[in-house]
Amino acid sequence: MTPSLSVFVNPCDAYEDCWAPFFQLFERYWQGPPPQIILNTEEKTFAYSGLDITCTQVGLGRDGGRISWGEQLRRGLAKVQNEIVLYMHEDFFLQAPVDIDTIQKCHEVL
């Protein structure tokens, strides 16, 4: 059984050229139903066929200026729906199948 978890990808919009290869490899190597995926963007949106990706677009302050990295992280994490979060960056490229059984064991320990 796959645990209820969210994959939280915390990129920088300036590195959006990494997003397509990241999610291509994610789709290839994630074993089991895709989890909730949060892409913590500043302003941009992104979609990848076969994956349900929510873009946060939380990088602007009320005055239209950029917010700090920490504030962006805080705002993005507020959008996560599950208790378990797998934190990744856009350049954490998967290179082999994800061991869902190990993730499940970690989930059970909590």
Secondary structure as the mmCIF struct_conf table of DSSP 4:
data_model
#
loop_
_struct_conf.conf_type_id
_struct_conf.id
_struct_conf.beg_label_comp_id
_struct_conf.beg_label_asym_id
_struct_conf.beg_label_seq_id
_struct_conf.end_label_comp_id
_struct_conf.end_label_asym_id
_struct_conf.end_label_seq_id
STRN STRN1 LEU A 5 VAL A 9
HELX_RH_3T_P HELX_RH_3T_P1 ASP A 13 CYS A 18
HELX_RH_AL_P HELX_RH_AL_P1 TRP A 19 TYR A 29
BEND BEND1 GLY A 32 PRO A 33
STRN STRN2 GLN A 36 LEU A 39
BEND BEND2 GLU A 42 GLU A 43
STRN STRN3 TYR A 48 TYR A 48
TURN_TY1_P TURN_TY1_P1 SER A 49 GLY A 50
STRN STRN4 LEU A 51 LEU A 51
STRN STRN5 ILE A 53 CYS A 55
STRN STRN6 LEU A 60 LEU A 60
TURN_TY1_P TURN_TY1_P2 ARG A 62 ASP A 63
BEND BEND3 GLY A 64 GLY A 65
STRN STRN7 ARG A 66 ARG A 66
HELX_LH_PP_P HELX_LH_PP_P1 ILE A 67 SER A 68
HELX_RH_AL_P HELX_RH_AL_P2 TRP A 69 LEU A 77
TURN_TY1_P TURN_TY1_P3 ALA A 78 LYS A 79
BEND BEND4 ASN A 82 GLU A 83
STRN STRN8 ILE A 84 MET A 88
TURN_TY1_P TURN_TY1_P4 GLU A 90 ASP A 91
BEND BEND5 ALA A 96 ALA A 96
HELX_RH_AL_P HELX_RH_AL_P3 ILE A 100 VAL A 109
#
